[in-house]
Amino acid sequence: MRSDGSACENCLAAVGNFKAKLAENETIWHKVVKGFKKYYLAPKGDLIMSQTKGVKLNDATQQRLANLARIRDRSPHWLMCKAIEIFLEREENYEREKLEDMERWEHYQLTGVAIPHEKAAAWLENLGEGKVMPCPK
């Protein structure tokens, strides 16, 4: 982009190339998306159609976000979406593991079936010595 807001020849050529790729691969690519200083092909199913959610950030956090966006050549919006994705994945995994642990604990309480201490200790001893063995049953 030029300072007057008009598109330069390189920008127009890049968008033209993207649109040509889009026409070739309609099944893969949804559309050309204008990013922070760049254009990107957006895969189908990507977060193109979404709802807007408001997040109140203090001044220090906003400044940190703006600085990182500038360094990474990404928009603050993209960084926030990525951070939320990572957070959700981590927390969903935690909840899934917690549920699995609770189910195992309930099974133990009902049946009393568990791995004997001697087998578990021997298995851990082997791991400590670098011998990888299957978990005892």
Secondary structure by P-SEA (a helix, b strand, c coil): ccccccccaaaaaaaaaaaaaaaaccccccccccccccccccccccccbbbbbbbbbcaaaaaaaaaaaaaacccaaaaaaaaaaaaaaaaaaaaaaaaaaaaaaaaaaaccccccaaaaaaaaaaaaacccccccc
